Amino acid sequence: MLDSIKSLARQYAGDIVNTRRHLHAHPELSFLEHNTARYVADQLKAIGITPQEGVANTGLVALIEGTKSGSNTGSRVVGLRADMDALPILEANDVPYKSTVDGVMHACGHDVHTASLLGVARILHVLRDQFDGTVKLVFQPGEEKAPGGASLMIKEGVLENPAPVSMIGQHVAPNVPVGKIGFREGMYMASTDELYLTVRGKGGHAAMPDNLVDPVLIASHIIVALQQVISRNRPPASPSVLSFGRFIADGVTNVIPNEVTIQGTFRCMNEEWRAEGKRRMVKLAEGIAEAMGGSCEFTIMDGYPFLKNHPELTRRVRAQATEYMGPENIVDLDLWMAGEDFAFYSQVVESCFYRLGTRNEARGIVSGVHTPTFDVDESALEIGAGLMSWLAVQELSV
């Protein structure tokens, strides 16, 4: 089976690259992936697979049922996920497949993920008489935007009928050389919550502070004080990040405004601490504002939970990847405080989320995700499709 998968991955490599280039040239933003969904559906139908369309509006689900024993009754089901959305970034790359949509770009590799999973569909459809069980292909919208396409697809039953015993996902890794695969057991990626604060006071002439309630000063105290929630209330073994990227006090040199708006992000890897940290931040901010004569409206937009790789599944998948890739091409990953909505799957079903190396310094392919110059070494696509196919059939035989 391993040799057959590798052979088919090589055979389809050119088609998979062409699929990625088409997707890259025609990106669509989160939850607006209408043309992308139609394209994916057409590709699946051309293979001989009829997908379920319109899941979470622009998502698709497709099944590949193994027929080795002639019956699929009571067999295992393994889910494979790819996300399809792009980012609001103006591409700066000068490549033949450059984005044709001004200000929209596949800058996080979702074109690679979708093309790879379509490659899996090609490979496993050909080999379906050589395995038992069902592979559930999940083409997901809206990974980049809350509430996350994964949460919506789960609500619409993607983990049911049939129910996968595990979910496997892969993500490009521009910091990992092409040809290598990265794994981490347990905690891997952080929860992501968005913080919105409006601090109100009484503005006026900056030369007469005794007549004012200065919201700029109040907001400054709040930002500094909130860091003590991380440094003094967080469990020391639980990674957390609190950052503020937007602070607007729309006055001038001699005018204090009536209000200040602040935006930030809170990230951690413990759901109990996540809830407690948010509660403490709200209480502290409101208390400081009141003590200084003003008020603080603190709104939190709950984002994705933290992503946990099931230890036993991840060890098993890592061993399977080692067999496919060779031990020299398997690397360990550090904790990553970025967020991923694959985390929703990991909170419900045994899951493994690994990284596909795409870096090639010799070719200048070194830019990080979410940047205008992000690109990948496309030889990763053959690896991505072949490896995921191998992992799926191996998991079906456990």
Salt bridges, closest charged atoms under 4 A:
ASP15 OD2 - ARG122 NH1 3.91
GLU53 OE2 - LYS45 NZ 3.14
ASP83 OD2 - ARG81 NH1 3.52
ASP83 OD2 - HIS110 NE2 3.22
ASP83 OD1 - HIS113 ND1 2.66
ASP85 OD1 - HIS110 ND1 2.96
GLU91 OE2 - HIS24 NE2 2.94
ASP111 OD2 - ARG20 NE 2.90
ASP111 OD2 - HIS24 ND1 2.81
GLU143 OE1 - HIS110 NE2 3.58
GLU144 OE2 - HIS110 NE2 3.41
GLU144 OE2 - HIS370 NE2 3.41
GLU185 OE1 - ARG315 NH1 2.92
ASP193 OD1 - ARG274 NH2 2.65
ASP193 OD2 - LYS278 NZ 3.37
GLU259 OE1 - ARG200 NE 3.34
GLU271 OE1 - ARG274 NH1 2.92
GLU276 OE2 - ARG279 NH2 2.85
GLU276 OE2 - ARG280 NE 2.84
GLU297 OE1 - ARG200 NH1 3.16
ASP302 OD1 - LYS278 NZ 2.75
GLU312 OE2 - ARG316 NH1 3.68
ASP332 OD1 - ARG318 NH1 2.68
GLU340 OE1 - ARG81 NH2 3.02
ASP341 OD1 - ARG81 NH2 2.66
GLU350 OE2 - HIS310 NE2 3.47
GLU361 OE2 - ARG359 NE 3.16
ASP375 OD1 - ARG20 NH2 3.00
ASP377 OD1 - ARG363 NH1 3.58
GLU378 OE2 - ARG20 NH1 2.94
GLU378 OE1 - ARG21 NH2 2.72
GLU395 OE1 - ARG76 NH2 3.89
GLU395 OE2 - ARG316 NE 2.81
